[in-house]
Amino acid sequence: MSIEQIEVIAYSGYKGEETPRTLILHDEKIEVIRIVSTWIEEGLKDRARRICFL
């Protein structure tokens, strides 16, 4: 399994919540058209919170 790096360009709205706008994969820009779902996950070991998008 190879690991690929994806760059995310996000927008921070007036509430300070960042949402992804563009993904860059293999030097190709992919625009985010719609976010279907958003949820928060918390790590069991480090208790770090992550906002996830679908």
mmCIF file of the N, C-alpha and C atoms, coordinates in Angstrom:
data_MODEL
# 
_entry.id   MODEL 
# 
loop_
_atom_site.group_PDB 
_atom_site.id 
_atom_site.type_symbol 
_atom_site.label_atom_id 
_atom_site.label_alt_id 
_atom_site.label_comp_id 
_atom_site.label_asym_id 
_atom_site.label_entity_id 
_atom_site.label_seq_id 
_atom_site.pdbx_PDB_ins_code 
_atom_site.Cartn_x 
_atom_site.Cartn_y 
_atom_site.Cartn_z 
_atom_site.occupancy 
_atom_site.B_iso_or_equiv 
_atom_site.pdbx_formal_charge 
_atom_site.auth_seq_id 
_atom_site.auth_comp_id 
_atom_site.auth_asym_id 
_atom_site.auth_atom_id 
_atom_site.pdbx_PDB_model_num 
ATOM 1   N N  . MET A 1 1  ? 0.846   -1.182 0.000   1.00 0.00 ? 1  MET A N  1 
ATOM 2   C CA . MET A 1 1  ? 0.000   0.000  0.000   1.00 0.00 ? 1  MET A CA 1 
ATOM 3   C C  . MET A 1 1  ? 0.889   1.243  0.000   1.00 0.00 ? 1  MET A C  1 
ATOM 4   N N  . SER A 1 2  ? 0.676   2.114  -0.946  1.00 0.00 ? 2  SER A N  1 
ATOM 5   C CA . SER A 1 2  ? 1.444   3.347  -0.996  1.00 0.00 ? 2  SER A CA 1 
ATOM 6   C C  . SER A 1 2  ? 0.637   4.488  -0.383  1.00 0.00 ? 2  SER A C  1 
ATOM 7   N N  . ILE A 1 3  ? 1.361   5.426  0.176   1.00 0.00 ? 3  ILE A N  1 
ATOM 8   C CA . ILE A 1 3  ? 0.723   6.590  0.788   1.00 0.00 ? 3  ILE A CA 1 
ATOM 9   C C  . ILE A 1 3  ? 0.882   7.766  -0.165  1.00 0.00 ? 3  ILE A C  1 
ATOM 10  N N  . GLU A 1 4  ? -0.223  8.389  -0.507  1.00 0.00 ? 4  GLU A N  1 
ATOM 11  C CA . GLU A 1 4  ? -0.203  9.545  -1.390  1.00 0.00 ? 4  GLU A CA 1 
ATOM 12  C C  . GLU A 1 4  ? -0.537  10.793 -0.588  1.00 0.00 ? 4  GLU A C  1 
ATOM 13  N N  . GLN A 1 5  ? 0.142   11.867 -0.889  1.00 0.00 ? 5  GLN A N  1 
ATOM 14  C CA . GLN A 1 5  ? -0.101  13.121 -0.199  1.00 0.00 ? 5  GLN A CA 1 
ATOM 15  C C  . GLN A 1 5  ? -1.158  13.920 -0.944  1.00 0.00 ? 5  GLN A C  1 
ATOM 16  N N  . ILE A 1 6  ? -2.142  14.386 -0.199  1.00 0.00 ? 6  ILE A N  1 
ATOM 17  C CA . ILE A 1 6  ? -3.201  15.221 -0.754  1.00 0.00 ? 6  ILE A CA 1 
ATOM 18  C C  . ILE A 1 6  ? -3.140  16.568 -0.053  1.00 0.00 ? 6  ILE A C  1 
ATOM 19  N N  . GLU A 1 7  ? -3.063  17.630 -0.819  1.00 0.00 ? 7  GLU A N  1 
ATOM 20  C CA . GLU A 1 7  ? -3.082  18.977 -0.253  1.00 0.00 ? 7  GLU A CA 1 
ATOM 21  C C  . GLU A 1 7  ? -4.523  19.468 -0.259  1.00 0.00 ? 7  GLU A C  1 
ATOM 22  N N  . VAL A 1 8  ? -4.933  20.093 0.830   1.00 0.00 ? 8  VAL A N  1 
ATOM 23  C CA . VAL A 1 8  ? -6.302  20.599 0.950   1.00 0.00 ? 8  VAL A CA 1 
ATOM 24  C C  . VAL A 1 8  ? -6.256  22.109 1.126   1.00 0.00 ? 8  VAL A C  1 
ATOM 25  N N  . ILE A 1 9  ? -6.992  22.808 0.296   1.00 0.00 ? 9  ILE A N  1 
ATOM 26  C CA . ILE A 1 9  ? -7.156  24.251 0.442   1.00 0.00 ? 9  ILE A CA 1 
ATOM 27  C C  . ILE A 1 9  ? -8.529  24.461 1.061   1.00 0.00 ? 9  ILE A C  1 
ATOM 28  N N  . ALA A 1 10 ? -8.545  25.127 2.216   1.00 0.00 ? 10 ALA A N  1 
ATOM 29  C CA . ALA A 1 10 ? -9.790  25.271 2.968   1.00 0.00 ? 10 ALA A CA 1 
ATOM 30  C C  . ALA A 1 10 ? -10.180 26.736 3.096   1.00 0.00 ? 10 ALA A C  1 
ATOM 31  N N  . TYR A 1 11 ? -11.457 26.936 3.404   1.00 0.00 ? 11 TYR A N  1 
ATOM 32  C CA . TYR A 1 11 ? -12.012 28.270 3.640   1.00 0.00 ? 11 TYR A CA 1 
ATOM 33  C C  . TYR A 1 11 ? -12.444 28.334 5.099   1.00 0.00 ? 11 TYR A C  1 
ATOM 34  N N  . SER A 1 12 ? -12.067 29.387 5.783   1.00 0.00 ? 12 SER A N  1 
ATOM 35  C CA . SER A 1 12 ? -12.484 29.585 7.154   1.00 0.00 ? 12 SER A CA 1 
ATOM 36  C C  . SER A 1 12 ? -13.557 30.655 7.175   1.00 0.00 ? 12 SER A C  1 
ATOM 37  N N  . GLY A 1 13 ? -14.763 30.252 7.503   1.00 0.00 ? 13 GLY A N  1 
ATOM 38  C CA . GLY A 1 13 ? -15.895 31.173 7.516   1.00 0.00 ? 13 GLY A CA 1 
ATOM 39  C C  . GLY A 1 13 ? -15.886 32.096 8.720   1.00 0.00 ? 13 GLY A C  1 
ATOM 40  N N  . TYR A 1 14 ? -16.947 32.824 8.897   1.00 0.00 ? 14 TYR A N  1 
ATOM 41  C CA . TYR A 1 14 ? -17.033 33.807 9.985   1.00 0.00 ? 14 TYR A CA 1 
ATOM 42  C C  . TYR A 1 14 ? -17.037 33.148 11.361  1.00 0.00 ? 14 TYR A C  1 
ATOM 43  N N  . LYS A 1 15 ? -17.386 31.867 11.447  1.00 0.00 ? 15 LYS A N  1 
ATOM 44  C CA . LYS A 1 15 ? -17.351 31.144 12.719  1.00 0.00 ? 15 LYS A CA 1 
ATOM 45  C C  . LYS A 1 15 ? -15.973 30.528 12.986  1.00 0.00 ? 15 LYS A C  1 
ATOM 46  N N  . GLY A 1 16 ? -15.073 30.609 12.004  1.00 0.00 ? 16 GLY A N  1 
ATOM 47  C CA . GLY A 1 16 ? -13.743 30.039 12.163  1.00 0.00 ? 16 GLY A CA 1 
ATOM 48  C C  . GLY A 1 16 ? -13.688 28.559 11.849  1.00 0.00 ? 16 GLY A C  1 
ATOM 49  N N  . GLU A 1 17 ? -14.785 27.995 11.366  1.00 0.00 ? 17 GLU A N  1 
ATOM 50  C CA . GLU A 1 17 ? -14.810 26.586 11.013  1.00 0.00 ? 17 GLU A CA 1 
ATOM 51  C C  . GLU A 1 17 ? -14.307 26.420 9.585   1.00 0.00 ? 17 GLU A C  1 
ATOM 52  N N  . GLU A 1 18 ? -13.258 25.624 9.420   1.00 0.00 ? 18 GLU A N  1 
ATOM 53  C CA . GLU A 1 18 ? -12.702 25.427 8.096   1.00 0.00 ? 18 GLU A CA 1 
ATOM 54  C C  . GLU A 1 18 ? -13.458 24.348 7.335   1.00 0.00 ? 18 GLU A C  1 
ATOM 55  N N  . THR A 1 19 ? -13.687 24.602 6.060   1.00 0.00 ? 19 THR A N  1 
ATOM 56  C CA . THR A 1 19 ? -14.294 23.612 5.183   1.00 0.00 ? 19 THR A CA 1 
ATOM 57  C C  . THR A 1 19 ? -13.427 23.495 3.931   1.00 0.00 ? 19 THR A C  1 
ATOM 58  N N  . PRO A 1 20 ? -13.246 22.287 3.423   1.00 0.00 ? 20 PRO A N  1 
ATOM 59  C CA . PRO A 1 20 ? -12.397 22.115 2.239   1.00 0.00 ? 20 PRO A CA 1 
ATOM 60  C C  . PRO A 1 20 ? -13.050 22.716 1.000   1.00 0.00 ? 20 PRO A C  1 
ATOM 61  N N  . ARG A 1 21 ? -12.248 23.367 0.175   1.00 0.00 ? 21 ARG A N  1 
ATOM 62  C CA . ARG A 1 21 ? -12.727 23.964 -1.077  1.00 0.00 ? 21 ARG A CA 1 
ATOM 63  C C  . ARG A 1 21 ? -12.078 23.310 -2.298  1.00 0.00 ? 21 ARG A C  1 
ATOM 64  N N  . THR A 1 22 ? -10.786 22.942 -2.157  1.00 0.00 ? 22 THR A N  1 
ATOM 65  C CA . THR A 1 22 ? -10.041 22.366 -3.274  1.00 0.00 ? 22 THR A CA 1 
ATOM 66  C C  . THR A 1 22 ? -9.096  21.291 -2.741  1.00 0.00 ? 22 THR A C  1 
ATOM 67  N N  . LEU A 1 23 ? -8.978  20.192 -3.480  1.00 0.00 ? 23 LEU A N  1 
ATOM 68  C CA . LEU A 1 23 ? -8.005  19.149 -3.190  1.00 0.00 ? 23 LEU A CA 1 
ATOM 69  C C  . LEU A 1 23 ? -6.981  19.150 -4.310  1.00 0.00 ? 23 LEU A C  1 
ATOM 70  N N  . ILE A 1 24 ? -5.711  18.952 -3.971  1.00 0.00 ? 24 ILE A N  1 
ATOM 71  C CA . ILE A 1 24 ? -4.674  18.872 -4.990  1.00 0.00 ? 24 ILE A CA 1 
ATOM 72  C C  . ILE A 1 24 ? -4.024  17.497 -4.867  1.00 0.00 ? 24 ILE A C  1 
ATOM 73  N N  . LEU A 1 25 ? -4.158  16.704 -5.928  1.00 0.00 ? 25 LEU A N  1 
ATOM 74  C CA . LEU A 1 25 ? -3.639  15.343 -5.975  1.00 0.00 ? 25 LEU A CA 1 
ATOM 75  C C  . LEU A 1 25 ? -2.883  15.168 -7.283  1.00 0.00 ? 25 LEU A C  1 
ATOM 76  N N  . HIS A 1 26 ? -1.603  14.814 -7.216  1.00 0.00 ? 26 HIS A N  1 
ATOM 77  C CA . HIS A 1 26 ? -0.767  14.653 -8.409  1.00 0.00 ? 26 HIS A CA 1 
ATOM 78  C C  . HIS A 1 26 ? -0.773  15.917 -9.267  1.00 0.00 ? 26 HIS A C  1 
ATOM 79  N N  . ASP A 1 27 ? -0.641  17.070 -8.631  1.00 0.00 ? 27 ASP A N  1 
ATOM 80  C CA . ASP A 1 27 ? -0.613  18.377 -9.308  1.00 0.00 ? 27 ASP A CA 1 
ATOM 81  C C  . ASP A 1 27 ? -1.898  18.696 -10.064 1.00 0.00 ? 27 ASP A C  1 
ATOM 82  N N  . GLU A 1 28 ? -2.977  18.027 -9.746  1.00 0.00 ? 28 GLU A N  1 
ATOM 83  C CA . GLU A 1 28 ? -4.284  18.300 -10.363 1.00 0.00 ? 28 GLU A CA 1 
ATOM 84  C C  . GLU A 1 28 ? -5.222  18.882 -9.301  1.00 0.00 ? 28 GLU A C  1 
ATOM 85  N N  . LYS A 1 29 ? -5.833  20.018 -9.600  1.00 0.00 ? 29 LYS A N  1 
ATOM 86  C CA . LYS A 1 29 ? -6.778  20.640 -8.680  1.00 0.00 ? 29 LYS A CA 1 
ATOM 87  C C  . LYS A 1 29 ? -8.165  20.040 -8.865  1.00 0.00 ? 29 LYS A C  1 
ATOM 88  N N  . ILE A 1 30 ? -8.772  19.648 -7.762  1.00 0.00 ? 30 ILE A N  1 
ATOM 89  C CA . ILE A 1 30 ? -10.115 19.073 -7.774  1.00 0.00 ? 30 ILE A CA 1 
ATOM 90  C C  . ILE A 1 30 ? -10.987 19.944 -6.874  1.00 0.00 ? 30 ILE A C  1 
ATOM 91  N N  . GLU A 1 31 ? -11.962 20.608 -7.463  1.00 0.00 ? 31 GLU A N  1 
ATOM 92  C CA . GLU A 1 31 ? -12.844 21.502 -6.710  1.00 0.00 ? 31 GLU A CA 1 
ATOM 93  C C  . GLU A 1 31 ? -13.891 20.699 -5.941  1.00 0.00 ? 31 GLU A C  1 
ATOM 94  N N  . VAL A 1 32 ? -14.136 21.093 -4.703  1.00 0.00 ? 32 VAL A N  1 
ATOM 95  C CA . VAL A 1 32 ? -15.190 20.479 -3.893  1.00 0.00 ? 32 VAL A CA 1 
ATOM 96  C C  . VAL A 1 32 ? -16.500 21.154 -4.278  1.00 0.00 ? 32 VAL A C  1 
ATOM 97  N N  . ILE A 1 33 ? -17.440 20.372 -4.758  1.00 0.00 ? 33 ILE A N  1 
ATOM 98  C CA . ILE A 1 33 ? -18.721 20.913 -5.205  1.00 0.00 ? 33 ILE A CA 1 
ATOM 99  C C  . ILE A 1 33 ? -19.735 20.928 -4.064  1.00 0.00 ? 33 ILE A C  1 
ATOM 100 N N  . ARG A 1 34 ? -19.739 19.839 -3.282  1.00 0.00 ? 34 ARG A N  1 
ATOM 101 C CA . ARG A 1 34 ? -20.741 19.735 -2.220  1.00 0.00 ? 34 ARG A CA 1 
ATOM 102 C C  . ARG A 1 34 ? -20.185 18.891 -1.092  1.00 0.00 ? 34 ARG A C  1 
ATOM 103 N N  . ILE A 1 35 ? -20.482 19.261 0.134   1.00 0.00 ? 35 ILE A N  1 
ATOM 104 C CA . ILE A 1 35 ? -20.154 18.464 1.310   1.00 0.00 ? 35 ILE A CA 1 
ATOM 105 C C  . ILE A 1 35 ? -21.436 17.779 1.744   1.00 0.00 ? 35 ILE A C  1 
ATOM 106 N N  . VAL A 1 36 ? -21.430 16.456 1.707   1.00 0.00 ? 36 VAL A N  1 
ATOM 107 C CA . VAL A 1 36 ? -22.628 15.676 1.990   1.00 0.00 ? 36 VAL A CA 1 
ATOM 108 C C  . VAL A 1 36 ? -22.853 15.544 3.497   1.00 0.00 ? 36 VAL A C  1 
ATOM 109 N N  . SER A 1 37 ? -21.762 15.343 4.230   1.00 0.00 ? 37 SER A N  1 
ATOM 110 C CA . SER A 1 37 ? -21.887 15.110 5.667   1.00 0.00 ? 37 SER A CA 1 
ATOM 111 C C  . SER A 1 37 ? -20.632 15.594 6.384   1.00 0.00 ? 37 SER A C  1 
ATOM 112 N N  . THR A 1 38 ? -20.789 16.024 7.618   1.00 0.00 ? 38 THR A N  1 
ATOM 113 C CA . THR A 1 38 ? -19.679 16.451 8.462   1.00 0.00 ? 38 THR A CA 1 
ATOM 114 C C  . THR A 1 38 ? -19.844 15.809 9.835   1.00 0.00 ? 38 THR A C  1 
ATOM 115 N N  . TRP A 1 39 ? -18.728 15.332 10.412  1.00 0.00 ? 39 TRP A N  1 
ATOM 116 C CA . TRP A 1 39 ? -18.783 14.768 11.754  1.00 0.00 ? 39 TRP A CA 1 
ATOM 117 C C  . TRP A 1 39 ? -17.441 14.981 12.438  1.00 0.00 ? 39 TRP A C  1 
ATOM 118 N N  . ILE A 1 40 ? -17.423 14.816 13.761  1.00 0.00 ? 40 ILE A N  1 
ATOM 119 C CA . ILE A 1 40 ? -16.211 14.992 14.557  1.00 0.00 ? 40 ILE A CA 1 
ATOM 120 C C  . ILE A 1 40 ? -15.801 13.645 15.118  1.00 0.00 ? 40 ILE A C  1 
ATOM 121 N N  . GLU A 1 41 ? -14.510 13.316 14.969  1.00 0.00 ? 41 GLU A N  1 
ATOM 122 C CA . GLU A 1 41 ? -13.944 12.109 15.552  1.00 0.00 ? 41 GLU A CA 1 
ATOM 123 C C  . GLU A 1 41 ? -12.907 12.516 16.578  1.00 0.00 ? 41 GLU A C  1 
ATOM 124 N N  . GLU A 1 42 ? -12.790 11.730 17.634  1.00 0.00 ? 42 GLU A N  1 
ATOM 125 C CA . GLU A 1 42 ? -11.805 12.004 18.672  1.00 0.00 ? 42 GLU A CA 1 
ATOM 126 C C  . GLU A 1 42 ? -10.915 10.784 18.830  1.00 0.00 ? 42 GLU A C  1 
ATOM 127 N N  . GLY A 1 43 ? -9.604  10.996 18.811  1.00 0.00 ? 43 GLY A N  1 
ATOM 128 C CA . GLY A 1 43 ? -8.656  9.901  18.943  1.00 0.00 ? 43 GLY A CA 1 
ATOM 129 C C  . GLY A 1 43 ? -8.717  9.275  20.327  1.00 0.00 ? 43 GLY A C  1 
ATOM 130 N N  . LEU A 1 44 ? -8.596  7.958  20.394  1.00 0.00 ? 44 LEU A N  1 
ATOM 131 C CA . LEU A 1 44 ? -8.651  7.270  21.678  1.00 0.00 ? 44 LEU A CA 1 
ATOM 132 C C  . LEU A 1 44 ? -7.381  7.490  22.497  1.00 0.00 ? 44 LEU A C  1 
ATOM 133 N N  . LYS A 1 45 ? -6.235  7.517  21.832  1.00 0.00 ? 45 LYS A N  1 
ATOM 134 C CA . LYS A 1 45 ? -4.964  7.663  22.547  1.00 0.00 ? 45 LYS A CA 1 
ATOM 135 C C  . LYS A 1 45 ? -4.635  9.118  22.847  1.00 0.00 ? 45 LYS A C  1 
ATOM 136 N N  . ASP A 1 46 ? -4.731  9.966  21.820  1.00 0.00 ? 46 ASP A N  1 
ATOM 137 C CA . ASP A 1 46 ? -4.302  11.359 21.995  1.00 0.00 ? 46 ASP A CA 1 
ATOM 138 C C  . ASP A 1 46 ? -5.447  12.331 22.254  1.00 0.00 ? 46 ASP A C  1 
ATOM 139 N N  . ARG A 1 47 ? -6.684  11.851 22.160  1.00 0.00 ? 47 ARG A N  1 
ATOM 140 C CA . ARG A 1 47 ? -7.885  12.663 22.389  1.00 0.00 ? 47 ARG A CA 1 
ATOM 141 C C  . ARG A 1 47 ? -7.964  13.873 21.456  1.00 0.00 ? 47 ARG A C  1 
ATOM 142 N N  . ALA A 1 48 ? -7.215  13.823 20.341  1.00 0.00 ? 48 ALA A N  1 
ATOM 143 C CA . ALA A 1 48 ? -7.253  14.919 19.370  1.00 0.00 ? 48 ALA A CA 1 
ATOM 144 C C  . ALA A 1 48 ? -8.557  14.859 18.594  1.00 0.00 ? 48 ALA A C  1 
ATOM 145 N N  . ARG A 1 49 ? -9.162  16.016 18.387  1.00 0.00 ? 49 ARG A N  1 
ATOM 146 C CA . ARG A 1 49 ? -10.408 16.097 17.626  1.00 0.00 ? 49 ARG A CA 1 
ATOM 147 C C  . ARG A 1 49 ? -10.125 16.381 16.170  1.00 0.00 ? 49 ARG A C  1 
ATOM 148 N N  . ARG A 1 50 ? -10.848 15.674 15.309  1.00 0.00 ? 50 ARG A N  1 
ATOM 149 C CA . ARG A 1 50 ? -10.714 15.850 13.864  1.00 0.00 ? 50 ARG A CA 1 
ATOM 150 C C  . ARG A 1 50 ? -12.091 16.057 13.265  1.00 0.00 ? 50 ARG A C  1 
ATOM 151 N N  . ILE A 1 51 ? -12.197 17.039 12.398  1.00 0.00 ? 51 ILE A N  1 
ATOM 152 C CA . ILE A 1 51 ? -13.446 17.254 11.682  1.00 0.00 ? 51 ILE A CA 1 
ATOM 153 C C  . ILE A 1 51 ? -13.339 16.508 10.360  1.00 0.00 ? 51 ILE A C  1 
ATOM 154 N N  . CYS A 1 52 ? -14.295 15.647 10.086  1.00 0.00 ? 52 CYS A N  1 
ATOM 155 C CA . CYS A 1 52 ? -14.288 14.818 8.879   1.00 0.00 ? 52 CYS A CA 1 
ATOM 156 C C  . CYS A 1 52 ? -15.405 15.252 7.941   1.00 0.00 ? 52 CYS A C  1 
ATOM 157 N N  . PHE A 1 53 ? -15.132 15.118 6.652   1.00 0.00 ? 53 PHE A N  1 
ATOM 158 C CA . PHE A 1 53 ? -16.098 15.532 5.628   1.00 0.00 ? 53 PHE A CA 1 
ATOM 159 C C  . PHE A 1 53 ? -16.312 14.389 4.663   1.00 0.00 ? 53 PHE A C  1 
ATOM 160 N N  . LEU A 1 54 ? -17.529 14.287 4.165   1.00 0.00 ? 54 LEU A N  1 
ATOM 161 C CA . LEU A 1 54 ? -17.855 13.305 3.137   1.00 0.00 ? 54 LEU A CA 1 
ATOM 162 C C  . LEU A 1 54 ? -18.528 14.028 1.990   1.00 0.00 ? 54 LEU A C  1 
# 
